[in-house]
Amino acid sequence: MEIVILSALVARTAAALSDGVKMTTLLQVQNVSKSFGGLRVIRDCDLQVQEGSITGLIGPNGAGKSTLFNLIAGTSGIDEGAIYFRGEDVTALPAHDLFSRGLLRTFQIAHEFSNLSVFENLMMVPGGQAGESLFNACFQRSQVLDEERALRQKAQDVIDFLVLGPVKNELAGNLSGGQKKLLELGRTMMVDAKMVLLDEVAAGVNRSLLQHLATNIERLQRELGYTFFVIEHDMDLIARLCDPVIVLSEGQVMMEGSMVAVRNNPAVVNAYFGGGSTIAAELV
């Protein structure tokens, strides 16, 4: 395994040992509500995401899944309730503060720097780089160069990990949908994310590349201890990756359990998915 990736794994293992007991609840959403005008999209929502898990969030369009992610990620303010991350109340924190704490979000439509290469996109991610300061650029050249050298090595390790070598120097705007999703995963690795919110990771991705993407999500969880919270309509992908699965209905948690339990719950199939044979077949 690459040096940087291995060192990140060692650091996380050491931190867990120093704590004595591994943290179990990484994210807690407590009685959260959100309205837009007179429409209450999220209502008294309660859920938890356990550290080291790949937790799924499923539901039809309009259930409030993306709105909930926006609230968790700090891109939209909540009306009522509280959100805790790593035991800290982060309800009022903006997205950039949550980013610095290791809570990252990807989007259904990838947000890459289209006119920069894949490698340059990765190099752009870490904040507070020494070279951003005019003083450092002029008078602390050695510090800037040392940091850039370390970042270049880390970006190369990420590219090797995700097998993005063939498109390393390609403009990100020219990538396929699946390659852009891989690049977004790579960007989370540049800051050693503690938790990643994945929104519709399968959207616009061909089936073969989707398998590669899923494998890398599993590797990040298994080898680096990442925690993922995943919105997805592809039930096969949810069944492969996620345990537990949270079912959201009209802004509230309807049930939580394994995908087997979700598929065998008549209330989910009949009430939540409308009971139609075509829609219910998504769960089978």
N, C-alpha and C positions, 0 to 999 in steps of 0.2 A: 504494500500500500504506500502511496506517496507520502513524503515526509510531513508535509503540512497537514494532510488529512489524518495521519496517524497521531501527530502531536495534539490535534484537536480532540481526538478520541481519548488519549491519555489524560488530558486536562479535565475532561468531563468525568472520567472515571475517578480521578483523584478528588474532585470536588464532591462527588457522591459519597466517597469513603470518609472524607473529612466531616461530612454532615452526620455520619453514623447511620442514618436511615434515609433512603432515597425519597425525595418529595413525590407525593402521589398526585395531588391535584395541582395542575399547572395553571389552568384557566377556570374561573368560576363566574358564571353569569347569574346574577341574583335579582329576581323580580324586576327585570328590565322591560320597559315599555317605550315605544316610539310612535308618534303620530305625525302625519303630514296633512295639515289642514284638519279636516274632520275625520280623516281616515286613520284608524289605529292599525298600524302594520305589525308591530311587535307588542304583545300584551302579556305582562307578568311572566316573562320568559325566565325559566330556571334551567340551567344545565352546567355540567362540569366536563372538562377534558383532562384526562389523566396523562401525566408525564410519560413520554416514550410510546404513546399510542398513536395509531392512525384511526381517527374517529370520523365517521361519515355523517353528513347532514343531508337528508333527502327530503323531497317534497315537490309538489307541482309548482308551476309558475304562479307567483303571487303569494306564496306561503310566507315570504319574508326572509328567505335565506340570505340573499345578498345584502339586504338592509341590516340584518344581524351581524354579518361580517363587517360592514361599514362601521357599526357601533363598536365592535370589538377592536377594530384596527384604528379607531380614533379619527376616522374621516367624516364622521357624523356624530353629533352629540345626542345623548339619551335624554328622555324626558323624566323617567323615574327609574329607580333601582341603582345597582352598582355592578362594576366589573372588577375582578381581582385577577392579577397575573403574578404568578410566583409569590402569592401571599400578600401582594401589595395592591392597595386600592388605586387603580389606574383610570377610574371613571372619567376624570376630567382631562386626562393627558392627550395632547394632539398626536398625530400619526408619527411625526419625526421623533418624539420622545419615546414612543413605544418601539420604534425601529431601533433606537439606541439600546433598548432593553432586550432586544432579540425577538420581538414579535413582528413578523413580516407578513405581508399579504401579496398574493399574485392575483391576476385578473383573468376573466374569461377571454378577453382580448389582450394579448401580451403588450406590455408597455416598454418596448426597447428603444434605445437611441438608434434610429434607423440608419443614420449616416456615419455611424461608427462601426468598426469591426466587432466581431464576437469578443475578441481578446480585449479591445478597448472598452467595451461595455462592462466587462468584469472589473477592469481596473478602475472604473468610475464609481463603483459601489461604496467602498468604505468612506465614511465621512471624516472630517477633521484631519485630512492629510496635510503633512508639513508644507508641501508645495503650494497649498492654497493661500499661504501667507506671503505677501510680497517681501516682507523682511526676511523670511526664511529662504525664499527663492534667491535673494540677493546676497545674504550674509551667512546662511546656514546650508550651503550647498551640499556638504557631506551628509548632513542629516536627511535632506530631501532625497539624495541619490540612494542612500541606504534603505530608506523606506520604500522608494520606488522599486528597488531591486527585490525586496521582500514581497511586495505586492505582485510583481511580475512572476515570481516563483509560485506564489499562491494561485494566481490566475491560471498558470500552466498546469498546476496540480488538479485544479477544478476541471479544466478541459480534458485532462487525461482520465479523471474519474468518470466523467459523463460521456466519454468517447466523442468529443466535439472537435477533435484534431483536424478532420477534413474540412471543416468550415471555420477554423480559427481566425483566418484573415478575411473572411467574407463579410461584407456589410450586413449588419443584423436585419436591415429592412428587406434583404433578398432571401432570408431564410423561409422555410416552410413553416406552417403553423406548429407542427410538432417540434421542430428545431427551436422555435422561439420559446415554447414551453420549457424545453430543456435549458435554454439560456436563462430563463427566469429562475429555474431551480439552481443553476450555477451562481446566480447573483446572490441567492440566500446563503450559499456556502462561503461567499467572500466575507461575510460578517458573522459567521458561525451562529446562525439563527437558533434560538431555543424553541420557537414554535412558528410554523408556517401555515397560513390560511390559504388553501388552494381552492380557487373558484373556477369550476367547470374545466378541469385540467384536460378532459378528453375533447373539448370543443375544437373543431377544425384540425384534428389530428388523425392521420390515417392509422389503420389498425396495427400494422407492423411497428410503426414508430411509437404507438401508444403502449405496446408491450414493453418496449425499451424504456419509455418514460416511467411506467409502473415499476419496472425492475429497479430503476434508480431511486424512486421514492422508497421502496422497500429497503434498499441498501443504506440510504441515509438514515432511516429509522433504526435498522438493525446494527449498522456499523458505527454510526456517529451519534445515536441516541436522539435524533430529531423527533419532535412531536408534530403531527400533521392534523389539521382540521379541514375536512374535504367536503365541499359542495359538489355534487355530481348527479347527472341524470342517467348516466350509463350504469345500469344495475350490475352488469357483469364486472365492471371495474370496482364498484363499491364492494361487491361480494369478495373479490380477490384481495382488496387492500384493507378494508375497514372492519374493525371490531373494537368498540361497539358502533352501532348505527343509530343516530338520533333522527326521529321522524318529526318534522315541523308541520303544523297545521294551523293556518290562520294566525300565525305569529306566536303560537304556543307549542311546547313540546307535547306531542301526542303519546309517544312511547320511546323507549330506548332499549336496545338489546342487540343480539347477533342478527346478521342478515337472515338466517334461517327463521328466527323468531318473528322478524318483520314480515317475511314472506308468508308465514303461517298464521298471521293475525288477521282474522276476518274483518275486524273494525278498520284496520289500515287499508285492506283491499277494497272493502265495500264503501266505507264512509270517506276515507281520505283520498283514495284514488278513483272514486266515483262508481266503482263496481262494474264498469264496462269491461268486456272481455279483452278488448285491445289494450286498454290501459293496465288492467290487472295483470296481463301477460308480461308486462315489464318486470314484474317481481319474480316471475317463475324462472 
